């Protein structure tokens, strides 16, 4: 489950160490920040869409280059759900040449926005939403979302798909690769619960795929579970899978631009590594 239950304590620690500033989680908290522009950005088309799943109708955001076809990408948001910052991230990825679906994983309970104040929402208010999901919902949703994405005219059928997850979305991204052989690249950013002591652990399921992996670990998550990165490296090496695994000197949640612990420099590093991963699709 999401490690952001430790969020407030971590925030104080990183602020004290100078890794997060008041400007980053104060004045910019409501609106977030504008991400750097994409060089030679492709014109895009975007729409709010509805996707039928075994459990109902999911609301999502779909954005893609205005012409031609591009590899499909499925984005799983963090515990604060589908919101403007993730739309911005999806649009930026589409401008870089991908057909991107950003989903509301909590559609069974509530349409987006599901966090009253975005990333400023108290974690206790959104934790029940995360706890309503499990391995079964991850797998059924992954199959439904990748099938929908693959049916879109803007998605290249001769290239693999990518998927990326943030926070609780990390395990969902891992399981997406296990659910669909169309997925060729998986990225997890400050993912929580990637390694579990169960046969159905996300990392064990992911190791049975043929995908390539990018796993960006938050420094404070690594401190709480210092052996997880080693388990991941060993597991993927044994499966002969390409996996870039790195601990970033940032707090859990550093990637979304509206996060209180947003770290632009390291978020941009993670973004560059994501584009390098997707270049292989």
VOPAGU-2260 file (C-alpha; in pm, 1 decimal, decimal comma):
REM VOPAGU-2260
SITE   aa  ch    i         X         Y         Z
SITE  UNK   A    0       0,0       0,0       0,0
SITE  UNK   A    1      99,8     366,0     -31,3
SITE  UNK   A    2     391,6     472,1     184,6
SITE  UNK   A    3     254,1     825,7     202,6
SITE  UNK   A    4     108,4     742,2     542,5
SITE  UNK   A    5     451,2     871,0     656,1
SITE  UNK   A    6     416,9    1181,5     438,8
SITE  UNK   A    7     404,0    1457,7     702,5
SITE  UNK   A    8     705,7    1332,8     896,3
SITE  UNK   A    9     905,3    1292,8     578,2
SITE  UNK   A   10     810,6    1643,1     465,5
SITE  UNK   A   11     947,3    1796,8     785,6
SITE  UNK   A   12    1270,0    1598,8     755,2
SITE  UNK   A   13    1335,5    1695,4     393,8
SITE  UNK   A   14    1249,8    2060,0     456,5
SITE  UNK   A   15    1494,9    2067,6     746,9
SITE  UNK   A   16    1765,0    1921,8     523,4
SITE  UNK   A   17    1700,9    2180,0     253,3
SITE  UNK   A   18    1577,3    1927,4      -2,1
SITE  UNK   A   19    1230,4    2082,8     -15,2
SITE  UNK   A   20    1151,7    2453,4       7,5
SITE  UNK   A   21     850,6    2640,2     138,3
SITE  UNK   A   22     801,3    2776,1    -211,1
SITE  UNK   A   23     765,1    2427,3    -351,1
SITE  UNK   A   24     489,7    2314,2    -117,3
SITE  UNK   A   25     347,0    2649,0     -12,5
SITE  UNK   A   26     278,1    2912,7    -275,7
SITE  UNK   A   27     271,7    2655,6    -556,9
SITE  UNK   A   28      73,9    2393,5    -368,7
SITE  UNK   A   29    -267,5    2473,3    -510,1
SITE  UNK   A   30    -183,0    2505,4    -876,2
SITE  UNK   A   31     134,7    2304,4    -893,9
SITE  UNK   A   32     404,9    2418,2   -1134,6
SITE  UNK   A   33     424,9    2423,1   -1510,3
SITE  UNK   A   34     644,1    2148,1   -1645,7
SITE  UNK   A   35     922,5    2243,1   -1888,3
SITE  UNK   A   36     808,3    2265,3   -2247,5
SITE  UNK   A   37     881,1    1984,3   -2488,5
SITE  UNK   A   38    1119,5    2074,4   -2767,5
SITE  UNK   A   39     946,4    2037,6   -3104,7
SITE  UNK   A   40     626,3    1939,4   -2925,4
SITE  UNK   A   41     376,4    1750,7   -3138,2
SITE  UNK   A   42      27,4    1907,6   -3165,1
SITE  UNK   A   43    -215,2    1698,1   -2962,9
SITE  UNK   A   44    -582,4    1610,6   -2932,3
SITE  UNK   A   45    -732,3    1537,6   -2593,6
SITE  UNK   A   46   -1062,6    1420,0   -2449,6
SITE  UNK   A   47   -1228,5    1289,6   -2135,9
SITE  UNK   A   48   -1330,3     930,6   -2205,3
SITE  UNK   A   49   -1534,2     651,9   -2046,6
SITE  UNK   A   50   -1409,8     293,1   -2046,7
SITE  UNK   A   51   -1619,1     -14,3   -1974,6
SITE  UNK   A   52   -1464,5    -258,3   -1727,1
SITE  UNK   A   53   -1599,0    -572,4   -1556,8
SITE  UNK   A   54   -1689,0    -352,9   -1257,4
SITE  UNK   A   55   -1849,3     -53,8   -1427,0
SITE  UNK   A   56   -1746,1     251,7   -1624,6
SITE  UNK   A   57   -1412,3     419,0   -1561,5
SITE  UNK   A   58   -1350,3     785,5   -1631,3
SITE  UNK   A   59   -1013,7     873,9   -1784,1
SITE  UNK   A   60    -819,6    1132,8   -1982,0
SITE  UNK   A   61    -686,4    1046,8   -2328,6
SITE  UNK   A   62    -434,3    1262,5   -2514,9
SITE  UNK   A   63    -237,0    1179,3   -2829,0
SITE  UNK   A   64     -54,2    1336,4   -3124,0
SITE  UNK   A   65    -299,3    1502,4   -3362,5
SITE  UNK   A   66    -176,8    1299,0   -3659,7
SITE  UNK   A   67     -32,2     955,7   -3723,7
SITE  UNK   A   68       6,6     672,6   -3475,7
SITE  UNK   A   69     219,3     646,6   -3162,4
SITE  UNK   A   70     297,1     387,7   -2894,0
SITE  UNK   A   71      27,0     366,0   -2629,8
SITE  UNK   A   72     103,4     450,0   -2266,6
SITE  UNK   A   73    -113,5     380,1   -1962,9
SITE  UNK   A   74     -55,6     605,4   -1659,9
SITE  UNK   A   75    -159,5     502,8   -1309,1
SITE  UNK   A   76    -175,1     810,1   -1079,3
SITE  UNK   A   77     -75,0     822,0    -716,0
SITE  UNK   A   78    -317,7     801,5    -423,9
SITE  UNK   A   79    -450,3    1152,8    -496,4
SITE  UNK   A   80    -585,7    1030,6    -828,6
SITE  UNK   A   81    -656,5    1179,6   -1169,4
SITE  UNK   A   82    -615,4    1557,6   -1141,4
SITE  UNK   A   83    -471,9    1856,6   -1335,7
SITE  UNK   A   84    -107,7    1771,0   -1262,8
SITE  UNK   A   85    -147,6    1422,5   -1412,6
SITE  UNK   A   86    -331,1    1564,0   -1711,3
SITE  UNK   A   87     -32,9    1794,8   -1757,2
SITE  UNK   A   88     206,3    1500,6   -1733,7
SITE  UNK   A   89      -1,1    1300,6   -1982,4
SITE  UNK   A   90     -15,0    1592,4   -2224,8
SITE  UNK   A   91     360,2    1641,1   -2203,0
SITE  UNK   A   92     415,2    1275,4   -2284,7
SITE  UNK   A   93     178,3    1300,5   -2582,0
SITE  UNK   A   94     371,3    1603,0   -2706,5
SITE  UNK   A   95     677,5    1377,2   -2695,0
SITE  UNK   A   96     510,9    1129,8   -2931,8
SITE  UNK   A   97     290,6     891,0   -2734,4
SITE  UNK   A   98     -81,3     813,5   -2713,1
SITE  UNK   A   99    -151,5     844,6   -2342,3
SITE  UNK   A  100    -435,7     724,1   -2122,6
SITE  UNK   A  101    -445,8     857,6   -1764,7
SITE  UNK   A  102    -703,6     671,0   -1559,7
SITE  UNK   A  103    -906,4     725,5   -1244,6
SITE  UNK   A  104    -832,1     405,2   -1052,3
SITE  UNK   A  105   -1105,9     484,5    -800,3
SITE  UNK   A  106   -1392,7     493,6   -1050,3
SITE  UNK   A  107   -1581,6     222,2    -860,2
SITE  UNK   A  108   -1628,3     467,1    -574,8
SITE  UNK   A  109   -1607,8     816,7    -720,0
SITE  UNK   A  110   -1542,8    1001,3   -1043,7
SITE  UNK   A  111   -1238,2    1224,2   -1063,0
SITE  UNK   A  112   -1140,5    1444,3    -893,5
SITE  UNK   A  113   -1128,6    1201,1    -602,3
SITE  UNK   A  114    -908,6    1407,6    -369,0
SITE  UNK   A  115   -1086,7    1718,7    -244,2
SITE  UNK   A  116    -777,5    1939,1    -242,1
SITE  UNK   A  117    -555,9    1748,1    -482,5
SITE  UNK   A  118    -220,5    1653,9    -334,9
SITE  UNK   A  119    -292,2    1878,9     -35,7
SITE  UNK   A  120    -573,3    1646,0      71,6
SITE  UNK   A  121    -504,6    1481,4     410,0
SITE  UNK   A  122    -385,9    1128,8     346,4
SITE  UNK   A  123    -645,8     989,7     585,7
SITE  UNK   A  124    -923,6    1110,1     354,4
SITE  UNK   A  125    -801,2     918,9      52,0
SITE  UNK   A  126    -656,8     607,7     215,7
SITE  UNK   A  127    -996,8     426,4     205,2
SITE  UNK   A  128    -999,1     471,0    -173,7
SITE  UNK   A  129    -661,4     301,5    -204,7
SITE  UNK   A  130    -767,7      25,8      34,2
SITE  UNK   A  131   -1066,6     -52,5    -189,0
SITE  UNK   A  132    -830,3    -183,2    -458,1
SITE  UNK   A  133    -641,5    -511,6    -464,4
SITE  UNK   A  134    -459,5    -754,2    -689,8
SITE  UNK   A  135    -782,6    -860,9    -860,9
SITE  UNK   A  136    -891,9    -505,8    -943,0
SITE  UNK   A  137    -540,7    -422,6   -1061,8
SITE  UNK   A  138    -545,9    -709,9   -1309,9
SITE  UNK   A  139    -900,6    -666,5   -1441,1
SITE  UNK   A  140    -854,0    -292,9   -1482,8
SITE  UNK   A  141    -518,5    -339,1   -1654,7
SITE  UNK   A  142    -674,4    -573,7   -1909,8
SITE  UNK   A  143    -965,8    -339,2   -1974,7
SITE  UNK   A  144    -753,9     -25,9   -2003,4
SITE  UNK   A  145    -486,6    -175,0   -2229,2
SITE  UNK   A  146    -753,3    -328,8   -2454,0
SITE  UNK   A  147    -931,1       7,4   -2483,6
SITE  UNK   A  148    -604,6     183,9   -2555,4
SITE  UNK   A  149    -504,3     -71,3   -2815,9
SITE  UNK   A  150    -834,1     -18,7   -2998,0
SITE  UNK   A  151    -770,1     352,4   -3058,5
SITE  UNK   A  152    -671,2     462,9   -3408,0
SITE  UNK   A  153    -388,8     679,6   -3274,4
SITE  UNK   A  154    -215,5     383,4   -3106,7
SITE  UNK   A  155      52,4     204,5   -3309,1
SITE  UNK   A  156     -29,3    -165,2   -3335,0
SITE  UNK   A  157     320,5    -258,5   -3452,0
SITE  UNK   A  158     487,6    -125,1   -3136,5
SITE  UNK   A  159     462,3    -229,8   -2773,7
SITE  UNK   A  160     290,5     -21,1   -2508,0
SITE  UNK   A  161     436,4     142,8   -2201,9
SITE  UNK   A  162     289,6     185,3   -1855,2
SITE  UNK   A  163     397,0     394,7   -1559,4
SITE  UNK   A  164     276,8     423,1   -1201,4
SITE  UNK   A  165     330,4     661,6    -914,0
SITE  UNK   A  166     305,3     572,2    -544,7
SITE  UNK   A  167      32,5     303,2    -526,4
SITE  UNK   A  168      38,6     304,0    -908,5
SITE  UNK   A  169     376,8     130,7    -908,8
SITE  UNK   A  170     235,3    -215,0    -832,4
SITE  UNK   A  171     -45,3    -147,5   -1080,0
SITE  UNK   A  172     208,4     -79,7   -1354,6
SITE  UNK   A  173     394,3    -400,1   -1268,9
SITE  UNK   A  174      71,9    -598,4   -1285,1
SITE  UNK   A  175     -28,3    -433,5   -1611,6
SITE  UNK   A  176     270,4    -598,7   -1775,7
SITE  UNK   A  177     162,1    -930,0   -1623,3
SITE  UNK   A  178    -193,7    -879,2   -1750,1
SITE  UNK   A  179    -110,2    -788,2   -2110,1
SITE  UNK   A  180     169,2    -903,8   -2337,7
SITE  UNK   A  181     123,4    -579,9   -2533,6
SITE  UNK   A  182     322,0    -402,7   -2261,9
SITE  UNK   A  183     693,3    -376,6   -2335,7
SITE  UNK   A  184     809,9    -112,8   -2087,2
SITE  UNK   A  185     718,9     -45,4   -1723,8
SITE  UNK   A  186     815,2     248,8   -1502,1
SITE  UNK   A  187     756,9     293,6   -1129,9
SITE  UNK   A  188     820,2     625,7    -956,2
SITE  UNK   A  189     828,5     618,2    -574,0
SITE  UNK   A  190     615,7     306,1    -599,5
SITE  UNK   A  191     485,6     156,6    -276,0
SITE  UNK   A  192     452,1    -217,7    -219,0
SITE  UNK   A  193     649,3    -344,0    -515,8
SITE  UNK   A  194     804,7    -618,6    -305,3
SITE  UNK   A  195     581,0    -829,1     -84,3
SITE  UNK   A  196     638,6   -1155,2      98,5
SITE  UNK   A  197     368,5   -1337,3     -98,0
SITE  UNK   A  198     361,1   -1548,1    -417,7
SITE  UNK   A  199     150,7   -1276,8    -582,7
SITE  UNK   A  200     393,6    -993,6    -504,9
SITE  UNK   A  201     400,2    -740,0    -792,2
SITE  UNK   A  202     773,2    -790,9    -846,7
SITE  UNK   A  203     730,1   -1166,4    -890,8
SITE  UNK   A  204     443,9   -1118,9   -1134,5
SITE  UNK   A  205     644,1    -862,4   -1331,3
SITE  UNK   A  206     941,7   -1095,8   -1350,7
SITE  UNK   A  207     732,6   -1338,1   -1559,0
SITE  UNK   A  208     691,1   -1081,4   -1837,6
SITE  UNK   A  209     916,2    -977,4   -2125,6
SITE  UNK   A  210     910,7    -606,8   -2042,9
SITE  UNK   A  211    1192,9    -364,7   -1962,0
SITE  UNK   A  212    1176,9    -176,1   -1632,2
SITE  UNK   A  213    1263,2     162,3   -1483,5
SITE  UNK   A  214    1228,9     175,5   -1104,6
SITE  UNK   A  215    1295,9     511,5    -938,6
SITE  UNK   A  216    1300,6     474,3    -559,1
SITE  UNK   A  217    1254,4     759,8    -311,4
SITE  UNK   A  218    1532,3     801,9     -56,7
SITE  UNK   A  219    1299,1     777,9     242,6
SITE  UNK   A  220    1127,3     468,4     100,9
SITE  UNK   A  221    1468,2     308,5      64,0
SITE  UNK   A  222    1546,6     384,1     427,3
SITE  UNK   A  223    1226,9     211,4     539,4
SITE  UNK   A  224    1282,5     -91,2     315,4
SITE  UNK   A  225    1655,6     -97,0     236,0
SITE  UNK   A  226    1659,8    -448,1      90,0
SITE  UNK   A  227    1376,8    -397,8    -162,0
SITE  UNK   A  228    1606,0    -256,8    -429,9
SITE  UNK   A  229    1837,2    -554,1    -392,5
SITE  UNK   A  230    1547,1    -798,7    -419,1
SITE  UNK   A  231    1428,9    -620,6    -732,9
SITE  UNK   A  232    1775,2    -626,8    -890,4
SITE  UNK   A  233    1822,9    -995,7    -811,5
SITE  UNK   A  234    1475,4   -1094,4    -928,0
SITE  UNK   A  235    1496,1    -915,5   -1262,8
SITE  UNK   A  236    1853,2   -1028,0   -1325,2
SITE  UNK   A  237    1751,6   -1388,9   -1262,8
SITE  UNK   A  238    1464,7   -1344,2   -1510,4
SITE  UNK   A  239    1707,9   -1190,9   -1760,6
SITE  UNK   A  240    1503,3    -871,5   -1780,0
SITE  UNK   A  241    1642,2    -523,4   -1835,8
SITE  UNK   A  242    1583,8    -317,4   -1520,9
SITE  UNK   A  243    1723,0      22,7   -1427,8
SITE  UNK   A  244    1684,3      56,6   -1050,1
SITE  UNK   A  245    1802,8     370,4    -873,7
SITE  UNK   A  246    1748,8     545,3    -542,6
SITE  UNK   A  247    1685,3     918,3    -593,1
SITE  UNK   A  248    1776,6    1169,2    -321,9
SITE  UNK   A  249    1421,1    1291,9    -291,8
SITE  UNK   A  250    1110,8    1229,5     -83,1
SITE  UNK   A  251     828,0     992,4    -165,4
SITE  UNK   A  252     607,9    1178,7    -414,5
SITE  UNK   A  253     877,0    1396,1    -573,4
SITE  UNK   A  254     762,1    1354,8    -937,1
SITE  UNK   A  255     410,4    1508,2    -975,5
SITE  UNK   A  256     442,9    1888,1   -1012,2
SITE  UNK   A  257     168,2    1961,0    -758,6
SITE  UNK   A  258     329,3    1751,2    -485,0
SITE  UNK   A  259     442,0    1920,1    -164,2
SITE  UNK   A  260     777,0    1745,4    -206,6
SITE  UNK   A  261     814,8    1809,0    -580,1
SITE  UNK   A  262    1182,0    1814,7    -675,2
SITE  UNK   A  263    1211,7    1962,0   -1023,3
SITE  UNK   A  264    1571,2    1859,3   -1090,9
SITE  UNK   A  265    1519,1    1496,2    -991,7
SITE  UNK   A  266    1172,6    1482,5   -1147,3
SITE  UNK   A  267    1330,6    1591,9   -1475,0
SITE  UNK   A  268    1598,8    1327,4   -1438,5
SITE  UNK   A  269    1331,3    1063,2   -1387,0
SITE  UNK   A  270    1137,6    1198,7   -1686,6
SITE  UNK   A  271    1446,2    1177,2   -1908,0
SITE  UNK   A  272    1501,9     817,2   -1802,4
SITE  UNK   A  273    1134,9     744,6   -1879,5
SITE  UNK   A  274    1173,6     877,0   -2233,4
SITE  UNK   A  275    1487,3     666,1   -2274,8
SITE  UNK   A  276    1291,0     359,7   -2164,3
SITE  UNK   A  277    1001,1     432,5   -2399,8
SITE  UNK   A  278    1239,3     491,1   -2689,7
SITE  UNK   A  279    1277,6     112,4   -2695,0
SITE  UNK   A  280     905,4      51,6   -2761,6
